[in-house]
């Protein structure tokens, strides 16, 4: 009788442990599914946020490049205007030196 009792106890313990393992597996799978779902939602949100930022970076880069190009044009125009002013100053100075003040 005692052997049967031990065998029965062992079988019961084994069933109990198997049941606990099954429960833990199920719980693990549910938690894993929630984590995967949360990860997917976060990934989607990050991708959605990244797209407008990428567009903004592209737009700002284009605007910067245009501004730099305009700056170069303005620098050249400034140099040309400075040269024109210098030439006019020399012309005025030469006219005063010659005594012809008819402007």
C-alpha contacts under 8 A as a table, 3 or more apart, distances in Angstrom:
res1	aa1	res2	aa2	distance
1	X	4	X	5.15
1	X	5	X	6.13
2	X	5	X	4.90
2	X	6	X	6.17
3	X	6	X	5.00
3	X	7	X	6.03
4	X	7	X	4.96
4	X	8	X	5.88
5	X	8	X	5.01
5	X	9	X	5.96
6	X	9	X	4.92
6	X	10	X	6.01
7	X	10	X	5.03
7	X	11	X	6.10
8	X	11	X	5.03
8	X	12	X	6.00
9	X	12	X	5.01
9	X	13	X	5.95
10	X	13	X	5.00
10	X	14	X	5.97
11	X	14	X	4.98
11	X	15	X	6.10
12	X	15	X	5.10
12	X	16	X	6.02
13	X	16	X	4.96
13	X	17	X	6.06
14	X	17	X	5.10
14	X	18	X	6.04
15	X	18	X	5.00
15	X	19	X	5.96
16	X	19	X	5.03
16	X	20	X	6.14
17	X	20	X	4.93
17	X	21	X	6.02
18	X	21	X	4.97
18	X	22	X	6.05
19	X	22	X	5.05
19	X	23	X	6.10
20	X	23	X	4.98
20	X	24	X	6.09
21	X	24	X	5.04
21	X	25	X	6.04
22	X	25	X	5.04
22	X	26	X	6.13
23	X	26	X	5.14
23	X	27	X	6.11
24	X	27	X	4.97
24	X	28	X	5.93
25	X	28	X	5.01
25	X	29	X	6.09
26	X	29	X	5.14
26	X	30	X	6.21
27	X	30	X	5.16
27	X	31	X	6.20
28	X	31	X	5.15
28	X	32	X	5.96
29	X	32	X	4.98
29	X	33	X	6.03
30	X	33	X	5.10
30	X	34	X	6.32
31	X	34	X	5.06
31	X	35	X	6.18
32	X	35	X	5.02
32	X	36	X	6.08
33	X	36	X	5.09
33	X	37	X	6.05
34	X	37	X	5.01
34	X	38	X	6.03
35	X	38	X	5.03
35	X	39	X	5.97
36	X	39	X	4.97
36	X	40	X	6.04
37	X	40	X	5.10
37	X	41	X	6.17
38	X	41	X	5.10
38	X	42	X	6.11
39	X	42	X	5.07
39	X	43	X	5.98
40	X	43	X	5.02
40	X	44	X	6.07
41	X	44	X	5.13
41	X	45	X	6.16
42	X	45	X	5.06
42	X	46	X	6.10
43	X	46	X	5.10
43	X	47	X	6.16
44	X	47	X	5.12
44	X	48	X	6.14
45	X	48	X	5.02
45	X	49	X	6.16
46	X	49	X	5.04
46	X	50	X	5.94
47	X	50	X	4.95
47	X	51	X	6.32
48	X	51	X	5.62
48	X	52	X	7.38
49	X	52	X	6.04
49	X	53	X	6.63
50	X	53	X	5.11
50	X	54	X	6.01
51	X	54	X	5.11
51	X	55	X	6.28
52	X	55	X	4.95
52	X	56	X	6.04
53	X	56	X	4.88
53	X	57	X	6.09
54	X	57	X	5.07
54	X	58	X	6.22
55	X	58	X	5.07
55	X	59	X	6.12
56	X	59	X	5.00
56	X	60	X	5.98
57	X	60	X	5.15
57	X	61	X	5.95
58	X	61	X	5.12
58	X	62	X	6.15
59	X	62	X	5.14
59	X	63	X	6.17
60	X	63	X	4.98
60	X	64	X	6.00
61	X	64	X	5.02
61	X	65	X	6.13
62	X	65	X	5.10
62	X	66	X	6.16
63	X	66	X	5.06
63	X	67	X	6.07
64	X	67	X	5.02
64	X	68	X	6.15
65	X	68	X	5.10
65	X	69	X	6.15
66	X	69	X	5.01
66	X	70	X	6.09
67	X	70	X	5.01
67	X	71	X	6.01
68	X	71	X	4.91
68	X	72	X	6.32
69	X	72	X	5.21
69	X	73	X	6.46
70	X	73	X	5.04
70	X	74	X	6.08
71	X	74	X	5.01
71	X	75	X	6.05
72	X	75	X	5.05
72	X	76	X	6.30
73	X	76	X	5.19
73	X	77	X	6.20
74	X	77	X	4.95
74	X	78	X	5.97
75	X	78	X	5.03
75	X	79	X	6.19
76	X	79	X	5.09
76	X	80	X	6.22
77	X	80	X	5.04
77	X	81	X	6.07
78	X	81	X	5.04
78	X	82	X	6.02
79	X	82	X	5.08
79	X	83	X	6.18
80	X	83	X	5.06
80	X	84	X	6.19
81	X	84	X	4.90
81	X	85	X	6.09
82	X	85	X	5.04
82	X	86	X	6.11
83	X	86	X	5.04
83	X	87	X	6.14
84	X	87	X	5.05
84	X	88	X	6.11
85	X	88	X	5.02
85	X	89	X	6.05
86	X	89	X	5.05
86	X	90	X	6.18
87	X	90	X	5.11
87	X	91	X	6.11
88	X	91	X	4.91
88	X	92	X	6.07
89	X	92	X	5.14
89	X	93	X	6.01
90	X	93	X	5.00
90	X	94	X	5.98
91	X	94	X	5.05
91	X	95	X	6.16
92	X	95	X	5.05
92	X	96	X	6.26
93	X	96	X	5.19
93	X	97	X	6.09
94	X	97	X	4.93
94	X	98	X	6.14
95	X	98	X	5.11
95	X	99	X	6.16
95	X	100	X	5.34
95	X	101	X	6.30
96	X	99	X	4.93
96	X	100	X	5.98
96	X	101	X	5.99
97	X	100	X	7.73
